[in-house]
């Protein structure tokens, strides 16, 4: 199983970016999917999470600016980031709980994509 992210880059404050993450490989089912971020010198933190049924939770620091969604048919999760601020600068990681059979699901991580917001 592999998670591949795309969509990061450099943007000015106030701008927008859309991150995508697609899961591939031996997949029976995908449970929750989410986005985390890690800024230099800081711990990795949850940004947003979405269940297979579409329920979401988003951290307060990005609420109202970021939206998470998923396309189950494409095994893809998205993070739409609007009104970006310099403090949003970080490496963004995709994560998903994936089952390769009818048995237990395991967490998988993408390789990360850099988001840099200039002031």
N, C-alpha and C positions, 0 to 999 in steps of 0.2 A: 504494500500500500504506500502511496506517495501523495503528498500534498504539495502543490506548486502554486506559489503566489505570484501575482503580477500587479502592476499599477502604481508602484511607488515612484518617487521622484522628488524634484525640487519645485517648490511653489512659493509664491509670495503670501504673506499674511493676508487673510481674507479670502484666499483662493480655495479651490476644491480639488479633491482627488478621489478616485474610486478604486479601491483595492478588490481584487478577485482572488479566489483560492479554489482550485479544483482538485478533488480527490480522484485517484485512479488506482487500478490494481485489482486484487481479489477482494471485492466488496460485497458483503451480503446486505448490510444495513449501516446507515450512518445515524447516530443519535445526535447529541448536541454538537454544534460547531461554534467556533468563536474566534475572536481576535484579541491578541495580547500585544503589548508593546514594552520595549525596554529602552530607556534613554541612557546615555553614558553615565556610569557611576550609580545607576539606580537599579532597583529590582524590577523584574518583569511583572507587569500588572495586567489584569483583565481590563479590556476596553468594552467589549460587547459580546453577548452570547445569544444564540438562538437554538431552540429545540427543534426536533423534527416536525413538531406540530406548528411551529411558527411563533411560539412564545419567546419574547425577547427580554433581556435585561441589559441596561447600558449604564456605565458608571456616571456619576453625577458630573464629573469634570468635562464630559463630552455630550451630555444629554442636551438635546435640542439642536446639536450641530452634526452629530454622527447618526447614521442609520444603518442597521444591519439587516440583511435579507438573505434568502437562499433560494436556489432553484434545485429542488430534489431530483428532478429528471436529469440534471446535468452534474449532480454531485458537487455543486458550487455554492460557495458563500461569498457575499459581497459586503464591503464596508464603504458606504458613501460618506465622505468627510467634507463638510462645508464649513465656511468661516474659520479656516484653519488659523491657528496661533503658533508662534514660535515654540511655545511649550509643548506642542504636539509632536515636535521633532523626536524621532525615535526609530528603532527598527521594529517593524510590525510583523508579528508572527500569527499565522493561522494555526488553529488546533481543531481536532475533531475526534470524537469517540466513535470508532469504527469496528464493526464486527465482520470478520471474514467468513464466518459460518454462523450456524444457529447458536453457537456457544458465546462465550464472553466477548465483550467489546473492549478495545484497548485504545488509549490515547495516542494520537499521532500528531506530529508537528511539521510545519513547513520550514523552509530554510530561512525565512525572513526577508522582508523587503524594506529598504530604507525610505523613510519619509522625512524630508527636510523642509522646514518652513522658515523662510527668511523674513526679517522684520523690515 
